[in-house]
Amino acid sequence: MTDTEGPDTEGREGRSPGTRAGERIGTLDALRGFAIIGILLVNIRLFRGPVDPAAELPELERYLNAAITVLAEGKFISALAFLFGVGFAIQTAGAERRGESPRGLLARRLTGLFLFGAAHAVFIWSGDILLTYAILGFAVLPLLRLPPRALLVWAAGILLAGPALLVLAGSGIFSALSSVAPAAAEQVAQLAFPGDLTGPALAAYASGGYGEMTVQRLRELLSFYLAYGFATTAPQVVAMLLLGLAAVRAGWVRDPRSHARGILGVAAAGLAVGVPLNLYHVLGDAGFGGSALVWPGEAALYLGAPALSLGYLGLAALLFGRFPDSLPTRRLSEVGRMALTNYLLQSVVLTAIFYGLRLYGEVGLPAALGLCLVTYAINFAVSYLWLSRYANGPTEWLWRRLTYAGRARG
């Protein structure tokens, strides 16, 4: 998630050496737009109602859900994390040219992102990913200056060992809390591991007041960050962020045409690894081929999602770079230039529909996907109209103000 000086640009006209004006910026903006559009396919399942793995779904919904899992779940969060890493590298280079501290600049930007994420998660929608990016971005700062090969090694190691390390760390923290303040530990456990959240979610979002919704969002946030969700998401995000850093350091972002063969190779490898793993996850873990292999199926999705996201990014980068002036590329670039605004706008629109109109838990997946199309139309229209008058999206402008302590830039 970035502003106009985000993971792919440095000011409106800034560009890396060896890149023609507009080409790199347009391609990376289009990639961000593509990721923002794709992430809603996964989020819509949470916007429309609680997820009950044991529920018996209608046949059409069952197959649509499986298709979303194979093609989208985890892929676009990973893609945005990769582009976030691209931004880290570009912003680091820009800060060094200006004689600024890269870590100081990035720390201020991450703080701003954290504030956006906290407000979004608590007051609008608990499925927020901004907080996760901000928290993990701070964890990556010590690795900022590593060369490409070292970044690749770190990414692979974190991806493979990450969940186990996070679970062990969480267990140690919780054990320490239990020994020091057992009553507080018990309260945290009740909030973080409340069991079935389906009933409370329905009560809050389908018929509760705003205060009840806010309390439920806090419970869901605690459940995510203190339990299984964050432990599996964090290594994927960090690994993809490091890969984005490595791509810039290796020159692939500055001069993508010279590295077209390598980008195509990564895309092909990502598809070759990601498609079978994601299919295995659905066939073995979603009821299509039996549910005996739950943990292998989860592992397949955990590894297959970032692999497939690299396949998407590579093919899309080559396509957008080949047709930079095409209508789809230009429209996606506009959405990508306002990625933060559009991400938040999706939440505002869909919570207004599902929570405000009391449709939470009442809308089937096919109809919800129709609402995705409506939301896409809003994203495209707002981006086109806003950018025809202003250089930055509204939240992107505010983010830059927060980053530079009120000093206008670019």
Secondary structure, 3 states (H helix, E strand, C coil): CCCCCCCCCCCCCCCCCCCCCCHHHHHHHHHHHHHHHHHHHHHHHHHHCCCCCCCCCCHHHHHHHHHHHHHCCCHHHHHHHHHHHHHHHHHHHHHHHCCCCHHHHHHHHHHHHHHHHHHHHHHCCCCCCHHHHHHHHHHHHHHCCCCHHHHHHHHHHHHHHHHHHHHHHHHHHHHHHHHHCHHHHHHHHHHHCCCCCHHHHHHHHHHCCHHHHHHHHHHHHHHHHHCHHHHHHHHHHHHHHHHHHHHHHCCCCCCHHHHHHHHHHHHHHHHHHHHHHHHHHHHHHCCCCCCCCHHHHHHHHHHHHHHHHHHHHHHHHHHHHHCCCCHHHHHHHHHHHCHHHHHHHHHHHHHHHHHHCCCCCCCCHHHHHHHHHHHHHHHHHHHHHHHCCCCCCHHHHHHHHHHCCCCCCC
